[in-house]
Amino acid sequence: MLRVDSLEVHYGSTHAVRGVSFELAEAGSLALLGANGAGKSSVLSALSRLVPSTGQVHLAGEDITRLPAERVTRAGLIHVPEGRRVFPSLSVHENLLMGLIARGSRSAEYAIDDVYDLFPPLRPLRRRSGYALSGGEAQMVAVGRGLLGAPNVMMVDEPSLGLSPLMTETVAEALITVSARTSLVVVEQNLQVATRICSDAIVLRAGEVVLRGSSADVLGSEDVVSSYLSA
Ligand SMILES: Nc1ncnc2c1ncn2[C@@H]1O[C@H](COP(=O)(O)OP(=O)(O)OP(=O)(O)O)[C@@H](O)[C@H]1O
């Protein structure tokens, strides 16, 4: 579903992503792990064309390497960014509907009611403004908005960041449900959460892939600990 070859990102003299390659099968799920500054978010930003990069990216067989950001989204590579980016002056319901713009003419995978079923706490909040949401509520809206964009692949950056253990659990359970029918790439600092959501994982250190395998194997590896301790 997604094939990434030899991805490179430079910010001036900082070489943030160094030759990263991976493949994600249909309905596959991949965690991108690593210490602060390892390059995880830069991989997602490069794939969604928010930062310049070199390398090749294929989505569902289509070469999307040179497409501008909005066409990448319309092709179905949907980025749920760190910090959620919920529109403060729109209601929960309106924020969710914004996801439909990304869907374009592709057929719907999820209806808005599916999103409320996935995140029941959002139902009574449908008229509440974005600015009045808690971090967890905003994260549910951000993921729901992504799903309404009919993702071929949804990339979720730090879903548990700043959330309570209970809210982390709600979001993780929802993403596990989503992973049964939607391909996922998840950047996550919380190793346990990431490896529960995703069947496979890669570990980045200083922009390079240093470990890849099933989530169980990666979690059991001693290298993963050292990767987290040394950026
Ligand atoms: N816009 C930018 N301009 C310059 N340097 C950047 C920019 N964004 C990231 N970097 C640098 O690129 C490297 C990789 O950062 P990135 O945010 O991709 O890492 P990360 O693994 O996602 O880290 P974190 O978990 O802290 O978000 C870091 O050295 C960071 O300082």
The ligand as a MOL file (V3000), in Angstrom:
LIG
                    3D

  0  0  0     0  0            999 V3000
M  V30 BEGIN CTAB
M  V30 COUNTS 31 33 0 0 0
M  V30 BEGIN ATOM
M  V30 1 N 11.8440 22.6890 10.7110 0
M  V30 2 C 13.0460 22.3060 11.1200 0
M  V30 3 N 14.1270 23.0700 10.9050 0
M  V30 4 C 15.3690 22.6940 11.3020 0
M  V30 5 N 15.6250 21.5220 11.9380 0
M  V30 6 C 14.5770 20.7140 12.1870 0
M  V30 7 C 13.2330 21.0520 11.7980 0
M  V30 8 N 12.4020 20.0480 12.1820 0
M  V30 9 C 13.1850 19.1340 12.7810 0
M  V30 10 N 14.4800 19.5240 12.7930 0
M  V30 11 C 15.6220 18.7620 13.3220 0
M  V30 12 O 15.6340 17.4970 12.6410 0
M  V30 13 C 15.9500 16.4410 13.5440 0
M  V30 14 C 14.8040 15.4210 13.5440 0
M  V30 15 O 13.6540 16.0320 14.1410 0
M  V30 16 P 12.2440 15.3020 14.1910 0
M  V30 17 O 11.2670 16.2760 14.7550 0
M  V30 18 O 11.9530 14.6930 12.8760 0
M  V30 19 O 12.5470 14.1400 15.2270 0
M  V30 20 P 11.5280 13.2470 16.0540 0
M  V30 21 O 12.1250 11.8790 16.1010 0
M  V30 22 O 10.1660 13.3620 15.4980 0
M  V30 23 O 11.6370 13.9390 17.4730 0
M  V30 24 P 10.5010 14.2130 18.6050 0
M  V30 25 O 10.1340 12.8800 19.1450 0
M  V30 26 O 11.2460 15.0710 19.5850 0
M  V30 27 O 9.3670 14.9440 17.9220 0
M  V30 28 C 16.2120 17.0940 14.8890 0
M  V30 29 O 17.5980 17.3060 14.9930 0
M  V30 30 C 15.4730 18.4260 14.7970 0
M  V30 31 O 16.0830 19.4210 15.6080 0
M  V30 END ATOM
M  V30 BEGIN BOND
M  V30 1 1 1 2
M  V30 2 1 2 3
M  V30 3 2 2 7
M  V30 4 2 3 4
M  V30 5 1 4 5
M  V30 6 2 5 6
M  V30 7 1 6 7
M  V30 8 1 6 10
M  V30 9 1 7 8
M  V30 10 2 8 9
M  V30 11 1 9 10
M  V30 12 1 10 11
M  V30 13 1 11 12
M  V30 14 1 11 30
M  V30 15 1 12 13
M  V30 16 1 13 14
M  V30 17 1 13 28
M  V30 18 1 14 15
M  V30 19 1 15 16
M  V30 20 2 16 17
M  V30 21 1 16 18
M  V30 22 1 16 19
M  V30 23 1 19 20
M  V30 24 2 20 21
M  V30 25 1 20 22
M  V30 26 1 20 23
M  V30 27 1 23 24
M  V30 28 2 24 25
M  V30 29 1 24 26
M  V30 30 1 24 27
M  V30 31 1 28 29
M  V30 32 1 28 30
M  V30 33 1 30 31
M  V30 END BOND
M  V30 END CTAB
M  END
